[in-house]
Amino acid sequence: MTFNKEKALEDFDDFLFIMDDQLEWLELEAARRDITLNLNTTCFPELENLFDLLSKDETKDMTSRLIVTFARYLGEAVRVRYGGKWTLPLDGPHKA
């Protein structure tokens, strides 16, 4: 399998583009359940509680999708707390 840099950049752009919608959806789902999320690392217990509520009785496929959404939220909370930005390092020593 050959690495396609243009495809990787396109996928990364898509990743960033849909992240805002997913984070907004997650915060709305939390609010519907009287759970406050604030993109801060202190809300991680509430985030875990929300995951338990949303994933209960879900299919494996839906649970996998939830995991990705929650991972994005975790990553964004860490990014906001400690500073930084989402990057796709394609030119470093660890490139594919």
N, C-alpha and C positions, 0 to 999 in steps of 0.2 A: 504494500500500500504506500503510495507516494503522498507526501505532505503537500497540501495546497494552501499556501499562505493567504491568497485572496479569499478562499473559502473560510479559513480560520478567522480572518478579519470580519468577514460578513457575519459569521456565526456569533462572534463577539459583539458586534453592533446589535444584532437581534437580541442577544442576552441582556444588554443594557437597556434596549428599547422596551422590552416587556417587563423589566424589573419593576419599574414604577407602578405599573398596573397591578402586578402581583402583590407588591407591598401595600398598596392602597386597599386591595381586596382583603388582605390579611388583617389590616387594621379595622376595616369595616366589620369583618366577621368577629373580631375580638369585641368591638363595641356592642354588637348585637347580643353578646353574652356578658356584658358588663365587665369586660377585661380591658384594662388600659395598657396599650403598647406605646412606647415613646422613643423607639430607636435608640435605646440606651441599654447598656449591658446589665443594668439593674432590673430590667424587665424580663430577664431570661426565665425565671420561675413561672411567670404568667404566660410566656411563650410556650413553655413546656405543657402547661395546663391546657392551653388552647389546642396544641397539637393533639393531646389525648382526647379532647372533646371532638375535634374534627375528624380524627382518624378512626374513632370507634365505629366498628361495624362497616368500615369501608372496604372496598376491594383492594387487592394488592396493587393494581395499577393506579387507583386513585391515591392510595397511601404513598406510592412512589412519587407522584406529582406533588403531594403535600410536602414530602421531605425536601424536594427541590425548592419549593416556595419558602419553607421555613429556613432552609440553609441560606437562601438569599437574604432573608431578614437578619439572620445571625451575622452574616458577613457585612451587611450594611450597618448594623448596629456597632460592630467592631470598628468599621471604617470611620463612622461618625465620631465614636468615642476617642479613637487614637489618631485620627487624621489619616489621610491617604486617599487613594483613588483606585478605581478598578482599572487594571491594565492587562494587556495580553503580551507578555514578553516573548517576542518571536526572534529577537536578535541576540539574546544572551547565551551564555555557555551551556545552558540546559535546554536549548531548543530541540524540538522533535526532529 
